Amino acid sequence: MSLPTNDNMQLQHLEERAYHIRKHALRMGAVQGQGYVGQALGVADVLAVSYFRALCYRANDPHWEGRDRFLLSIGHYAIALYAALIEAKIVPFEERETYGSDDSRLPMSGMASYTPGMEISGGSLGQGLGIAVGMALGLKRKGSDRFVYNLLSDGELGEGSTWEAALSAPHWKLDNLIAIVDFNNQQADGPSMDILGHPDLVAKFEAFGWHTQRVDGNDMAALVAAFDAARELKEPKPRIVICDTLMGRRVPFLETREKTHFIRVDEDEWDQAIAAVDADWAARGGTINAAI
């Protein structure tokens, strides 16, 4: 994607995209009165950098062979990816109001057969990185120079299949594979570190042969630097960016709400959450977009 040349302008552009992504997600959540909006708010900055800095794609041709592939391993994060796809104009804006409805192309869990830009279907967790390894290897054998990005969760780091894939990627020298971990330290049974801790996670991936970075996933400048470094690395090895994020980011009353896997949002709180995102953006010098 092309961006303004000035560094500060680039960051402001990405911050605005993340602001829009958060609003799209909240608007969709309000349609059904539910959705994994805590994750969507937390990972919005990561998605903004992915779709408006890192990825090569054609919005009007989601199956273009020359595209980078973005794989959502975490199927229940679909509302977050839909928000990014809407912002990227891969999914039409007007479909936002159909989220989760019968015959919608935006079901509550990601389905590749329904949604433009959705590369794989969500479901059983821990499958995405293995699919990404196969896809990256296939692209290499076809002589393609495209990248495969795979967004997975910290909870998926407890899946054996994830580590099998993590072992195989360096074996095949998959320098076209960039994994992204949304580390919000929350899963269905409680904090991820309490369920199955991941001490020395950077050292683990480095020992497996990955180029590894860990950054604040809600710090736009840090994300840009990490994504750029991952893509520009010359060593023949896979790359991973571990992103520490905060569920509910930019909505103060959701940031501090007791949470695990699913943040409860009451009926009267959807508009409050949208207003909070607007107020936060205005406080950071942005212009509120009432049409979103």
C-alpha positions, 0 to 999 in steps of 0.5 A: 500500500502507498503511504505519505512519505513523512514518517509522522504522516504515515503513523497518523494515517495508520492510526486513523485506519485503526480508529476506523477498524475499531468503529467498524467492529463496534458497529457490527457488534451492535448489530447482533449485540455480541461479538469478540469486540475485545479482541478486535479493539486490541488487535486493530493496530496490528491489522492497520499495519498489516493491511495499510503498510505490509500487505500487497493486494488488490481490493477489487480482486481478492483472488489476485495471484500476486497478492500476499496471503493473510491467514486468520488462524483465530476464527472467532476474531472474524469480526476484527478481520471483517473490520479491516477488510471493510476498511480496505474496501475488499468487503463493501461498507454496506455489508457491515450491517449484515454481520452474523445474519442469515445469508450474510457473507460475514458470519460470526466465525470466519469462513473462506467460502463466504467472505472475500479476502478470508483465506482460510476458515476458522474453527479448531484452533491451532491449525493456522500456522500449519496451513501457512507453512504449506501455503508458503512452501507452495508459493516458493515452489511456484516461484512466487515472491509473495509473503504469507502472514498468519495471525494466531493467538497466544492460546494457540501456543498451547497447541501441539500442532502450532509447534510442529509447524514452528519446527517445520518452517525453518527446516524449509527455510520459509523466509516468505512466512511471517507469523503474528501472535496477538498476545492479550493473555486471555483465553476461555479458561482464564489468563493464558499465562495461568493456563499454560505459561509461555516464559522466554517465548522469544528465546523459544522461537529463536531456538526453533530457528525463527527471526523473533521480535516482541513488541507492544501491539498497541504502539503503532511506531513499534509495529511498523518497525517490526513489520518492516524488519520482518519483511526486509530480513535477508536471512533464509528463515521464517519470521514472527512478531509477538504483539502484546495487546490490551483487549478493549483498547481505546475504550476505557471501561472495556480496558478495565473490565474483568475479562477472559475470552469474551467481554460482555457488552450490555445493550446500552454500552455499544453507543458508549463504546463508539463514543469512547473511540471517537473521543479518544481519537479526537483527543489524539488530534484526529477528525471524527468520522461520523459516517463510520 
